[in-house]
Amino acid sequence: MEMIKAFNERKFPIMMSFVATAMFLVAAFLVCIRSPIDHNDVRVTVEIPKGASFTAAASILSDAGLIKHRTLFHLLARLKNAQQRVHAGEYELSTAMSPANILDKIMMGEVVEYTVSIPEGYDLRKIADRLAEDKLVKKDVFLKLAKDPEFLASLGITAGSLEGYLFPDTYAFTRKMGEKEIIRIMIRRFEEKVTPEMRKRAMSLGLTPNQLLTLASLIEKEAKLKSERALVSAVFHNRLQKGMKLQCDPTAVYGLADFEGPIKKSHLRRKSPYNTYVIHGLPPGPIASPGIESVMAALYPAPVDYIYFVSRNDGSHQFSSDLRSHNQAVSKYITRKD
């Protein structure tokens, strides 16, 4: 018994030393994972590539000066079972964040979001340019997808391109989404806004969905004032019913890369399937993305007999029901301007 007692007396201090060491290591570990590398709030943006391993992600964070003890960071990840739960993408982190906070952020996939506003009346090229500004898409890839028959079919789009179908609105996009996902989001917004009731109304007017969007895009480009949208719509509806050319100026320059006004007479004579000074009826598709107010104007034109309008050079238009009145307005506003 005395030998056992002596052994236990010798063993107890060793055990206590082991427990104390373990507690110290645990405490040191907790301090390390909860302490930022630098209390100065220095913002750092890092990109974790798609398919990157946790080891690669930890190296990126370490190289960016966001974690100091890579081994402890790996241990923390093991304890949280996070090694297979790291999301690729762009992250805005800070040196004032602890390793635990950083790990939680990349586990949750809290990537940087870009707020992007697509104005009404933007065409495909301008939309691509706007998205490319924030490196959300590659312009050439985006434009190629916008006319890819297989991709369009997967979206339920029967038109020849996505022109007019990317709804103008404010979006929150991330760089990890890519071109296809961004397009799908914009198409879903379009489908939410252009309701089945609107499509039914278009059918009652003898317009296919594509023709509705085409007409709405012409209204969008011509009507600078919301109060005039229904009036511009009436002019186009009346002209279509009378078999007159629509003579919508923006159609004459559609498709010209980097065009900046003014529109010249040579543009009006330009041979193009979209130029309504040359063709009869509507163009084969939209020339821009119309807002919902222009869509509604296309569906509900004002009950007037106007068939002409001319700019007053202040954003508004002078509307006329006959050629004589129109010529007088042209003389007043256009000839005087020239």
BALOBA-1460 file (C-alpha; in Angstrom, 3 decimals):
// residues 338
<rec num="1" residu="m" x="0.000" y="0.000" z="0.000"/>
<rec num="2" residu="e" x="2.841" y="2.341" z="0.911"/>
<rec num="3" residu="m" x="4.437" y="1.677" z="-2.484"/>
<rec num="4" residu="i" x="1.144" y="2.491" z="-4.265"/>
<rec num="5" residu="k" x="0.755" y="5.592" z="-2.158"/>
<rec num="6" residu="a" x="4.287" y="6.705" z="-2.989"/>
<rec num="7" residu="f" x="3.690" y="6.065" z="-6.694"/>
<rec num="8" residu="n" x="0.494" y="8.080" z="-6.652"/>
<rec num="9" residu="e" x="2.231" y="10.906" z="-4.835"/>
<rec num="10" residu="r" x="4.873" y="10.985" z="-7.549"/>
<rec num="11" residu="k" x="2.277" y="10.626" z="-10.340"/>
<rec num="12" residu="f" x="-0.065" y="13.351" z="-9.105"/>
<rec num="13" residu="p" x="2.287" y="16.276" z="-9.732"/>
<rec num="14" residu="i" x="2.992" y="14.928" z="-13.224"/>
<rec num="15" residu="m" x="-0.715" y="14.699" z="-13.959"/>
<rec num="16" residu="m" x="-1.307" y="18.182" z="-12.599"/>
<rec num="17" residu="s" x="1.535" y="19.473" z="-14.721"/>
<rec num="18" residu="f" x="0.028" y="17.781" z="-17.769"/>
<rec num="19" residu="v" x="-3.425" y="19.261" z="-17.037"/>
<rec num="20" residu="a" x="-1.950" y="22.705" z="-16.481"/>
<rec num="21" residu="t" x="-0.004" y="22.486" z="-19.730"/>
<rec num="22" residu="a" x="-3.116" y="21.344" z="-21.593"/>
<rec num="23" residu="m" x="-5.166" y="24.161" z="-20.111"/>
<rec num="24" residu="f" x="-2.448" y="26.640" z="-21.036"/>
<rec num="25" residu="l" x="-2.367" y="25.363" z="-24.623"/>
<rec num="26" residu="v" x="-6.159" y="25.515" z="-24.899"/>
<rec num="27" residu="a" x="-6.174" y="29.035" z="-23.492"/>
<rec num="28" residu="a" x="-3.375" y="30.076" z="-25.864"/>
<rec num="29" residu="f" x="-5.283" y="28.520" z="-28.773"/>
<rec num="30" residu="l" x="-8.472" y="30.362" z="-27.852"/>
<rec num="31" residu="v" x="-6.597" y="33.643" z="-27.512"/>
<rec num="32" residu="c" x="-4.952" y="33.170" z="-30.904"/>
<rec num="33" residu="i" x="-8.122" y="32.340" z="-32.800"/>
<rec num="34" residu="r" x="-10.067" y="35.161" z="-31.180"/>
<rec num="35" residu="s" x="-7.398" y="37.849" z="-31.513"/>
<rec num="36" residu="p" x="-7.025" y="39.916" z="-34.687"/>
<rec num="37" residu="i" x="-3.652" y="40.172" z="-36.351"/>
<rec num="38" residu="d" x="-3.841" y="43.966" z="-36.135"/>
<rec num="39" residu="h" x="-6.342" y="46.152" z="-34.309"/>
<rec num="40" residu="n" x="-5.973" y="48.822" z="-36.979"/>
<rec num="41" residu="d" x="-8.953" y="48.242" z="-39.276"/>
<rec num="42" residu="v" x="-7.140" y="47.713" z="-42.562"/>
<rec num="43" residu="r" x="-9.524" y="46.449" z="-45.259"/>
<rec num="44" residu="v" x="-8.191" y="43.640" z="-47.418"/>
<rec num="45" residu="t" x="-9.916" y="42.119" z="-50.441"/>
<rec num="46" residu="v" x="-9.035" y="38.521" z="-51.272"/>
<rec num="47" residu="e" x="-10.227" y="36.167" z="-53.994"/>
<rec num="48" residu="i" x="-10.644" y="32.476" z="-53.242"/>
<rec num="49" residu="p" x="-10.738" y="30.715" z="-56.620"/>
<rec num="50" residu="k" x="-13.397" y="28.184" z="-57.505"/>
<rec num="51" residu="g" x="-12.222" y="24.672" z="-56.583"/>
<rec num="52" residu="a" x="-9.495" y="25.914" z="-54.224"/>
<rec num="53" residu="s" x="-8.647" y="23.591" z="-51.328"/>
<rec num="54" residu="f" x="-8.755" y="24.758" z="-47.739"/>
<rec num="55" residu="t" x="-4.941" y="24.692" z="-47.656"/>
<rec num="56" residu="a" x="-4.864" y="26.997" z="-50.686"/>
<rec num="57" residu="a" x="-7.459" y="29.298" z="-49.094"/>
<rec num="58" residu="a" x="-5.431" y="29.459" z="-45.864"/>
<rec num="59" residu="s" x="-2.319" y="30.344" z="-47.876"/>
<rec num="60" residu="i" x="-4.181" y="33.173" z="-49.613"/>
<rec num="61" residu="l" x="-5.359" y="34.540" z="-46.255"/>
<rec num="62" residu="s" x="-1.893" y="34.216" z="-44.760"/>
<rec num="63" residu="d" x="-0.214" y="35.914" z="-47.726"/>
<rec num="64" residu="a" x="-2.752" y="38.753" z="-47.427"/>
<rec num="65" residu="g" x="-1.684" y="39.309" z="-43.813"/>
<rec num="66" residu="l" x="-4.989" y="38.225" z="-42.306"/>
<rec num="67" residu="i" x="-3.846" y="35.195" z="-40.284"/>
<rec num="68" residu="k" x="-0.532" y="34.673" z="-38.504"/>
<rec num="69" residu="h" x="-0.599" y="31.056" z="-37.281"/>
<rec num="70" residu="r" x="-1.596" y="28.898" z="-40.223"/>
<rec num="71" residu="t" x="-1.343" y="25.650" z="-38.196"/>
<rec num="72" residu="l" x="-3.771" y="26.931" z="-35.574"/>
<rec num="73" residu="f" x="-6.097" y="28.098" z="-38.370"/>
<rec num="74" residu="h" x="-6.070" y="24.563" z="-39.791"/>
<rec num="75" residu="l" x="-6.785" y="23.143" z="-36.321"/>
<rec num="76" residu="l" x="-9.724" y="25.524" z="-35.892"/>
<rec num="77" residu="a" x="-11.057" y="24.428" z="-39.292"/>
<rec num="78" residu="r" x="-10.818" y="20.786" z="-38.231"/>
<rec num="79" residu="l" x="-12.727" y="21.488" z="-35.035"/>
<rec num="80" residu="k" x="-15.455" y="23.279" z="-37.046"/>
<rec num="81" residu="n" x="-15.416" y="20.696" z="-39.835"/>
<rec num="82" residu="a" x="-14.858" y="23.596" z="-42.182"/>
<rec num="83" residu="q" x="-12.301" y="22.163" z="-44.579"/>
<rec num="84" residu="q" x="-14.957" y="21.135" z="-47.106"/>
<rec num="85" residu="r" x="-17.213" y="24.117" z="-46.472"/>
<rec num="86" residu="v" x="-15.169" y="27.005" z="-47.801"/>
<rec num="87" residu="h" x="-16.947" y="29.013" z="-50.492"/>
<rec num="88" residu="a" x="-15.122" y="30.473" z="-53.449"/>
<rec num="89" residu="g" x="-15.516" y="34.142" z="-54.225"/>
<rec num="90" residu="e" x="-14.347" y="37.634" z="-53.410"/>
<rec num="91" residu="y" x="-14.197" y="38.597" z="-49.730"/>
<rec num="92" residu="e" x="-13.715" y="41.945" z="-48.070"/>
<rec num="93" residu="l" x="-11.949" y="41.209" z="-44.794"/>
<rec num="94" residu="s" x="-10.108" y="43.234" z="-42.199"/>
<rec num="95" residu="t" x="-6.942" y="42.887" z="-40.143"/>
<rec num="96" residu="a" x="-9.146" y="43.729" z="-37.139"/>
<rec num="97" residu="m" x="-11.066" y="40.469" z="-37.632"/>
<rec num="98" residu="s" x="-10.083" y="37.398" z="-35.640"/>
<rec num="99" residu="p" x="-9.196" y="34.130" z="-37.405"/>
<rec num="100" residu="a" x="-12.459" y="32.687" z="-36.050"/>
<rec num="101" residu="n" x="-14.451" y="35.553" z="-37.608"/>
<rec num="102" residu="i" x="-12.631" y="35.147" z="-40.921"/>
<rec num="103" residu="l" x="-13.285" y="31.397" z="-40.968"/>
<rec num="104" residu="d" x="-16.985" y="31.943" z="-40.223"/>
<rec num="105" residu="k" x="-17.213" y="34.446" z="-43.068"/>
<rec num="106" residu="i" x="-15.729" y="32.123" z="-45.686"/>
<rec num="107" residu="m" x="-17.742" y="29.184" z="-44.322"/>
<rec num="108" residu="m" x="-20.946" y="31.207" z="-44.780"/>
<rec num="109" residu="g" x="-19.884" y="32.415" z="-48.208"/>
<rec num="110" residu="e" x="-20.373" y="36.091" z="-47.290"/>
<rec num="111" residu="v" x="-18.766" y="37.330" z="-50.482"/>
<rec num="112" residu="v" x="-18.665" y="40.937" z="-51.699"/>
<rec num="113" residu="e" x="-21.901" y="42.070" z="-53.340"/>
<rec num="114" residu="y" x="-21.961" y="44.735" z="-56.022"/>
<rec num="115" residu="t" x="-25.037" y="46.920" z="-56.315"/>
<rec num="116" residu="v" x="-25.621" y="47.451" z="-60.023"/>
<rec num="117" residu="s" x="-28.292" y="49.712" z="-61.485"/>
<rec num="118" residu="i" x="-29.320" y="49.030" z="-65.083"/>
<rec num="119" residu="p" x="-31.177" y="52.114" z="-66.383"/>
<rec num="120" residu="e" x="-34.256" y="51.871" z="-68.556"/>
<rec num="121" residu="g" x="-33.382" y="52.118" z="-72.231"/>
<rec num="122" residu="y" x="-29.986" y="50.402" z="-72.017"/>
<rec num="123" residu="d" x="-29.271" y="47.985" z="-74.853"/>
<rec num="124" residu="l" x="-27.285" y="44.743" z="-74.567"/>
<rec num="125" residu="r" x="-23.927" y="46.390" z="-75.204"/>
<rec num="126" residu="k" x="-24.467" y="49.045" z="-72.555"/>
<rec num="127" residu="i" x="-25.639" y="46.425" z="-70.063"/>
<rec num="128" residu="a" x="-22.534" y="44.340" z="-70.796"/>
<rec num="129" residu="d" x="-20.335" y="47.420" z="-70.353"/>
<rec num="130" residu="r" x="-21.992" y="48.256" z="-67.026"/>
<rec num="131" residu="l" x="-21.515" y="44.740" z="-65.657"/>
<rec num="132" residu="a" x="-17.962" y="44.537" z="-66.959"/>
<rec num="133" residu="e" x="-17.083" y="47.750" z="-65.072"/>
<rec num="134" residu="d" x="-17.272" y="45.812" z="-61.807"/>
<rec num="135" residu="k" x="-15.683" y="42.723" z="-63.389"/>
<rec num="136" residu="l" x="-18.903" y="40.792" z="-62.906"/>
<rec num="137" residu="v" x="-18.863" y="39.499" z="-66.479"/>
<rec num="138" residu="k" x="-16.551" y="39.255" z="-69.437"/>
<rec num="139" residu="k" x="-18.178" y="41.429" z="-72.081"/>
<rec num="140" residu="d" x="-17.499" y="39.120" z="-75.028"/>
<rec num="141" residu="v" x="-18.764" y="36.055" z="-73.154"/>
<rec num="142" residu="f" x="-21.886" y="37.916" z="-72.010"/>
<rec num="143" residu="l" x="-22.746" y="39.136" z="-75.520"/>
<rec num="144" residu="k" x="-22.106" y="35.692" z="-77.012"/>
<rec num="145" residu="l" x="-24.448" y="34.067" z="-74.490"/>
<rec num="146" residu="a" x="-27.078" y="36.732" z="-75.224"/>
<rec num="147" residu="k" x="-27.397" y="35.329" z="-78.747"/>
<rec num="148" residu="d" x="-26.707" y="31.655" z="-78.095"/>
<rec num="149" residu="p" x="-29.778" y="29.657" z="-79.309"/>
<rec num="150" residu="e" x="-29.229" y="26.784" z="-76.875"/>
<rec num="151" residu="f" x="-28.853" y="29.089" z="-73.867"/>
<rec num="152" residu="l" x="-31.859" y="31.182" z="-74.959"/>
<rec num="153" residu="a" x="-33.947" y="28.015" z="-75.236"/>
<rec num="154" residu="s" x="-32.940" y="27.015" z="-71.698"/>
<rec num="155" residu="l" x="-34.345" y="30.369" z="-70.534"/>
<rec num="156" residu="g" x="-37.589" y="29.923" z="-72.457"/>
<rec num="157" residu="i" x="-36.730" y="32.822" z="-74.788"/>
<rec num="158" residu="t" x="-37.911" y="32.261" z="-78.368"/>
<rec num="159" residu="a" x="-36.458" y="35.533" z="-79.697"/>
<rec num="160" residu="g" x="-33.124" y="35.725" z="-81.486"/>
<rec num="161" residu="s" x="-31.364" y="37.477" z="-78.598"/>
<rec num="162" residu="l" x="-31.839" y="38.716" z="-75.056"/>
<rec num="163" residu="e" x="-32.223" y="42.304" z="-76.226"/>
<rec num="164" residu="g" x="-35.142" y="43.768" z="-74.286"/>
<rec num="165" residu="y" x="-35.473" y="40.797" z="-71.934"/>
<rec num="166" residu="l" x="-32.886" y="41.858" z="-69.329"/>
<rec num="167" residu="f" x="-35.088" y="43.871" z="-67.025"/>
<rec num="168" residu="p" x="-33.744" y="47.318" z="-66.054"/>
<rec num="169" residu="d" x="-33.540" y="47.443" z="-62.274"/>
<rec num="170" residu="t" x="-31.129" y="47.557" z="-59.334"/>
<rec num="171" residu="y" x="-29.430" y="44.240" z="-58.566"/>
<rec num="172" residu="a" x="-26.974" y="42.786" z="-56.036"/>
<rec num="173" residu="f" x="-24.468" y="40.592" z="-57.880"/>
<rec num="174" residu="t" x="-21.296" y="38.802" z="-56.834"/>
<rec num="175" residu="r" x="-18.294" y="37.998" z="-58.976"/>
<rec num="176" residu="k" x="-18.635" y="34.276" z="-58.355"/>
<rec num="177" residu="m" x="-22.036" y="34.217" z="-60.099"/>
<rec num="178" residu="g" x="-20.698" y="34.423" z="-63.632"/>
<rec num="179" residu="e" x="-22.435" y="35.433" z="-66.833"/>
<rec num="180" residu="k" x="-25.104" y="32.717" z="-66.935"/>
<rec num="181" residu="e" x="-26.310" y="33.192" z="-63.374"/>
<rec num="182" residu="i" x="-26.466" y="36.984" z="-63.730"/>
<rec num="183" residu="i" x="-28.497" y="36.639" z="-66.923"/>
<rec num="184" residu="r" x="-30.850" y="34.150" z="-65.236"/>
<rec num="185" residu="i" x="-31.425" y="36.560" z="-62.349"/>
<rec num="186" residu="m" x="-32.286" y="39.396" z="-64.750"/>
<rec num="187" residu="i" x="-34.611" y="37.148" z="-66.749"/>
<rec num="188" residu="r" x="-36.382" y="36.059" z="-63.548"/>
<rec num="189" residu="r" x="-36.902" y="39.732" z="-62.681"/>
<rec num="190" residu="f" x="-38.350" y="40.295" z="-66.157"/>
<rec num="191" residu="e" x="-40.768" y="37.383" z="-65.702"/>
<rec num="192" residu="e" x="-41.855" y="38.770" z="-62.332"/>
<rec num="193" residu="k" x="-42.561" y="42.217" z="-63.787"/>
<rec num="194" residu="v" x="-44.146" y="41.274" z="-67.132"/>
<rec num="195" residu="t" x="-47.110" y="39.322" z="-65.800"/>
<rec num="196" residu="p" x="-49.374" y="36.781" z="-67.528"/>
<rec num="197" residu="e" x="-52.125" y="39.420" z="-67.476"/>
<rec num="198" residu="m" x="-49.909" y="41.768" z="-69.483"/>
<rec num="199" residu="r" x="-49.164" y="39.033" z="-72.002"/>
<rec num="200" residu="k" x="-52.876" y="38.322" z="-72.287"/>
<rec num="201" residu="r" x="-53.547" y="42.007" z="-72.950"/>
<rec num="202" residu="a" x="-50.836" y="41.980" z="-75.630"/>
<rec num="203" residu="m" x="-52.522" y="39.040" z="-77.339"/>
<rec num="204" residu="s" x="-55.803" y="40.946" z="-77.400"/>
<rec num="205" residu="l" x="-53.970" y="43.730" z="-79.263"/>
<rec num="206" residu="g" x="-52.549" y="41.248" z="-81.740"/>
<rec num="207" residu="l" x="-49.044" y="41.491" z="-80.312"/>
<rec num="208" residu="t" x="-46.748" y="38.572" z="-79.559"/>
<rec num="209" residu="p" x="-44.597" y="38.865" z="-76.400"/>
<rec num="210" residu="n" x="-41.611" y="39.794" z="-78.563"/>
<rec num="211" residu="q" x="-43.623" y="42.431" z="-80.438"/>
<rec num="212" residu="l" x="-44.844" y="43.860" z="-77.142"/>
<rec num="213" residu="l" x="-41.268" y="44.283" z="-75.940"/>
<rec num="214" residu="t" x="-40.213" y="45.685" z="-79.305"/>
<rec num="215" residu="l" x="-42.930" y="48.332" z="-79.241"/>
<rec num="216" residu="a" x="-42.188" y="49.121" z="-75.580"/>
<rec num="217" residu="s" x="-38.497" y="49.577" z="-76.403"/>
<rec num="218" residu="l" x="-39.346" y="52.118" z="-79.110"/>
<rec num="219" residu="i" x="-41.531" y="54.015" z="-76.648"/>
<rec num="220" residu="e" x="-38.726" y="53.864" z="-74.061"/>
<rec num="221" residu="k" x="-36.201" y="55.391" z="-76.450"/>
<rec num="222" residu="e" x="-38.537" y="58.104" z="-77.775"/>
<rec num="223" residu="a" x="-40.474" y="59.253" z="-74.702"/>
<rec num="224" residu="k" x="-38.274" y="61.202" z="-72.303"/>
<rec num="225" residu="l" x="-41.251" y="62.254" z="-70.151"/>
<rec num="226" residu="k" x="-43.371" y="59.674" z="-68.345"/>
<rec num="227" residu="s" x="-46.472" y="61.720" z="-69.134"/>
<rec num="228" residu="e" x="-45.862" y="61.269" z="-72.880"/>
<rec num="229" residu="r" x="-45.354" y="57.514" z="-72.997"/>
<rec num="230" residu="a" x="-49.017" y="56.702" z="-73.689"/>
<rec num="231" residu="l" x="-49.129" y="59.442" z="-76.351"/>
<rec num="232" residu="v" x="-46.025" y="58.111" z="-78.151"/>
<rec num="233" residu="s" x="-47.563" y="54.648" z="-77.902"/>
<rec num="234" residu="a" x="-50.763" y="55.946" z="-79.513"/>
<rec num="235" residu="v" x="-48.789" y="57.369" z="-82.451"/>
<rec num="236" residu="f" x="-47.100" y="54.017" z="-83.072"/>
<rec num="237" residu="h" x="-50.350" y="52.045" z="-82.692"/>
<rec num="238" residu="n" x="-52.159" y="54.415" z="-85.061"/>
<rec num="239" residu="r" x="-49.384" y="54.194" z="-87.638"/>
<rec num="240" residu="l" x="-49.354" y="50.392" z="-87.471"/>
<rec num="241" residu="q" x="-53.113" y="50.321" z="-88.030"/>
<rec num="242" residu="k" x="-52.808" y="52.673" z="-91.019"/>
<rec num="243" residu="g" x="-49.886" y="50.749" z="-92.531"/>
<rec num="244" residu="m" x="-47.563" y="53.746" z="-92.131"/>
<rec num="245" residu="k" x="-43.857" y="53.415" z="-91.412"/>
<rec num="246" residu="l" x="-43.142" y="54.039" z="-87.746"/>
<rec num="247" residu="q" x="-40.203" y="56.365" z="-88.488"/>
<rec num="248" residu="c" x="-38.738" y="55.996" z="-85.019"/>
<rec num="249" residu="d" x="-35.340" y="57.740" z="-85.029"/>
<rec num="250" residu="p" x="-33.522" y="55.448" z="-82.541"/>
<rec num="251" residu="t" x="-34.159" y="52.412" z="-84.775"/>
<rec num="252" residu="a" x="-32.085" y="54.043" z="-87.526"/>
<rec num="253" residu="v" x="-28.912" y="53.843" z="-85.436"/>
<rec num="254" residu="y" x="-29.569" y="50.593" z="-83.568"/>
<rec num="255" residu="g" x="-26.629" y="48.250" z="-83.905"/>
<rec num="256" residu="l" x="-24.073" y="50.989" z="-84.611"/>
<rec num="257" residu="a" x="-21.238" y="50.444" z="-82.155"/>
<rec num="258" residu="d" x="-20.482" y="53.352" z="-79.817"/>
<rec num="259" residu="f" x="-22.957" y="55.655" z="-81.565"/>
<rec num="260" residu="e" x="-23.292" y="59.138" z="-80.123"/>
<rec num="261" residu="g" x="-25.912" y="61.548" z="-81.509"/>
<rec num="262" residu="p" x="-27.136" y="63.470" z="-83.297"/>
<rec num="263" residu="i" x="-28.996" y="61.249" z="-85.752"/>
<rec num="264" residu="k" x="-28.369" y="62.408" z="-89.316"/>
<rec num="265" residu="k" x="-30.348" y="62.033" z="-92.551"/>
<rec num="266" residu="s" x="-27.804" y="59.453" z="-93.711"/>
<rec num="267" residu="h" x="-28.753" y="57.339" z="-90.700"/>
<rec num="268" residu="l" x="-32.423" y="57.536" z="-91.636"/>
<rec num="269" residu="r" x="-31.599" y="56.096" z="-95.077"/>
<rec num="270" residu="r" x="-29.432" y="53.331" z="-93.594"/>
<rec num="271" residu="k" x="-30.376" y="49.841" z="-94.740"/>
<rec num="272" residu="s" x="-31.080" y="47.817" z="-91.625"/>
<rec num="273" residu="p" x="-33.858" y="45.374" z="-90.653"/>
<rec num="274" residu="y" x="-34.392" y="47.591" z="-87.586"/>
<rec num="275" residu="n" x="-34.599" y="50.950" z="-89.363"/>
<rec num="276" residu="t" x="-38.280" y="51.900" z="-89.315"/>
<rec num="277" residu="y" x="-37.634" y="54.645" z="-91.868"/>
<rec num="278" residu="v" x="-36.877" y="51.823" z="-94.323"/>
<rec num="279" residu="i" x="-39.019" y="48.897" z="-93.173"/>
<rec num="280" residu="h" x="-42.772" y="48.690" z="-92.598"/>
<rec num="281" residu="g" x="-44.122" y="47.585" z="-89.246"/>
<rec num="282" residu="l" x="-42.153" y="46.756" z="-86.132"/>
<rec num="283" residu="p" x="-38.449" y="45.836" z="-86.146"/>
<rec num="284" residu="p" x="-37.666" y="42.108" z="-85.691"/>
<rec num="285" residu="g" x="-36.936" y="42.637" z="-82.003"/>
<rec num="286" residu="p" x="-36.435" y="45.200" z="-79.220"/>
<rec num="287" residu="i" x="-33.748" y="47.868" z="-79.507"/>
<rec num="288" residu="a" x="-33.280" y="48.278" z="-75.735"/>
<rec num="289" residu="s" x="-34.597" y="47.117" z="-72.374"/>
<rec num="290" residu="p" x="-37.871" y="48.933" z="-71.666"/>
<rec num="291" residu="g" x="-39.049" y="49.748" z="-68.168"/>
<rec num="292" residu="i" x="-42.411" y="48.566" z="-66.919"/>
<rec num="293" residu="e" x="-44.031" y="51.979" z="-67.585"/>
<rec num="294" residu="s" x="-43.139" y="51.738" z="-71.275"/>
<rec num="295" residu="v" x="-44.515" y="48.185" z="-71.361"/>
<rec num="296" residu="m" x="-47.764" y="49.446" z="-69.844"/>
<rec num="297" residu="a" x="-47.859" y="52.321" z="-72.354"/>
<rec num="298" residu="a" x="-47.491" y="49.822" z="-75.200"/>
<rec num="299" residu="l" x="-50.441" y="47.879" z="-73.758"/>
<rec num="300" residu="y" x="-52.615" y="50.909" z="-73.057"/>
<rec num="301" residu="p" x="-52.034" y="53.697" z="-75.623"/>
<rec num="302" residu="a" x="-53.772" y="57.033" z="-75.097"/>
<rec num="303" residu="p" x="-57.169" y="57.322" z="-76.868"/>
<rec num="304" residu="v" x="-55.999" y="59.964" z="-79.377"/>
<rec num="305" residu="d" x="-55.680" y="60.112" z="-83.163"/>
<rec num="306" residu="y" x="-52.124" y="61.465" z="-83.304"/>
<rec num="307" residu="i" x="-49.872" y="60.021" z="-86.010"/>
<rec num="308" residu="y" x="-46.950" y="62.458" z="-85.767"/>
<rec num="309" residu="f" x="-44.719" y="63.920" z="-83.091"/>
<rec num="310" residu="v" x="-41.634" y="66.112" z="-83.120"/>
<rec num="311" residu="s" x="-39.241" y="67.071" z="-80.356"/>
<rec num="312" residu="r" x="-39.568" y="70.506" z="-78.799"/>
<rec num="313" residu="n" x="-35.873" y="70.212" z="-77.854"/>
<rec num="314" residu="d" x="-36.640" y="70.285" z="-74.142"/>
<rec num="315" residu="g" x="-37.525" y="66.631" z="-73.648"/>
<rec num="316" residu="s" x="-41.173" y="67.100" z="-74.614"/>
<rec num="317" residu="h" x="-42.882" y="66.584" z="-77.987"/>
<rec num="318" residu="q" x="-45.452" y="68.321" z="-80.147"/>
<rec num="319" residu="f" x="-48.099" y="65.817" z="-81.291"/>
<rec num="320" residu="s" x="-50.159" y="66.197" z="-84.464"/>
<rec num="321" residu="s" x="-53.045" y="64.402" z="-86.154"/>
<rec num="322" residu="d" x="-52.340" y="65.571" z="-89.708"/>
<rec num="323" residu="l" x="-49.334" y="66.287" z="-91.916"/>
<rec num="324" residu="r" x="-50.015" y="70.022" z="-92.216"/>
<rec num="325" residu="s" x="-49.913" y="70.517" z="-88.436"/>
<rec num="326" residu="h" x="-46.861" y="68.325" z="-88.211"/>
<rec num="327" residu="n" x="-44.988" y="70.300" z="-90.871"/>
<rec num="328" residu="q" x="-45.756" y="73.490" z="-88.990"/>
<rec num="329" residu="a" x="-44.333" y="71.927" z="-85.816"/>
<rec num="330" residu="v" x="-41.238" y="70.757" z="-87.693"/>
<rec num="331" residu="s" x="-40.765" y="74.256" z="-89.066"/>
<rec num="332" residu="k" x="-41.102" y="75.689" z="-85.581"/>
<rec num="333" residu="y" x="-38.898" y="73.309" z="-83.644"/>
<rec num="334" residu="i" x="-36.519" y="71.649" z="-86.100"/>
<rec num="335" residu="t" x="-35.922" y="74.213" z="-88.839"/>
<rec num="336" residu="r" x="-35.532" y="76.989" z="-86.275"/>
<rec num="337" residu="k" x="-33.052" y="74.826" z="-84.355"/>
<rec num="338" residu="d" x="-31.022" y="74.125" z="-87.532"/>
